[in-house]
Amino acid sequence: MILEIAQIDVKPGLEAEFEAGVAKAAPLFRRAKGCAGMELQRSIERPSRYRLFVRWETLENHTVDFRGSEDFQAWRGLVGHCFERPPEVEHTQVALTGF
C-alpha cells in the first residue's frame, strides 16, 4: 500500500470553498483504479494549510492511472483555483508498524 501525502496551501479566504471542492471530488477518488481511501486534514497552526492523504494500491495507480485520467482534470478544476502554489506531493510506504 502506498500513501500519497499532498501538502496544499490554500489562498487565504478560500478555505471553505476548497473543502467543499474536495468533498465534491471524493467520488472521483473513490472510483479511481487502486484508490483505497482518502482523508483531508487541516493544520491548526496554519489554517490555510491542508494535507490530503490518499491510499493507493500501487504508486502507478496514482502517478499514471489517476494523473492521466479525466477525473484528475476534474479534480483540479474543482480545487486548483484555490491553491496558493502547486501542492507538494510525496509517496510513502510502511517501514515499521506496531508502536
TASULPE-V760062 format. One line per field, one symbol per residue. ss: DSSP state (H for helix, E for strand, - for the rest). phi: phi as a letter, one per 40 degrees, with the letter a starting at -180 (. if undefined). psi: psi as a letter, one per 40 degrees, with the letter a starting at -180 (. if undefined). A space follows every 50 residues. Layout:
ss = ???
phi = ???
psi = ???
//
This chain:
ss = -EEEEEEEEE----HHHHHHHHHHHHHHHH----EEEEEEEE------EE EEEEEE--HHHHHHHH---HHHHHHHHHHHHHE----EEEEE-------
phi = .bbcbbcbcbddgbdccccccccccdcccdccdgcbhaabbbcccbccbb bbbbcbcbdcdccbccccccccccdcccbdccccadccbabbbcbabgc
psi = hhhhhhhhhihheeddddddddddedddddehheheiihhihhddgeehi hhhhhididddddddddeidddddddddedeehdiiihhihiihdiif.
//
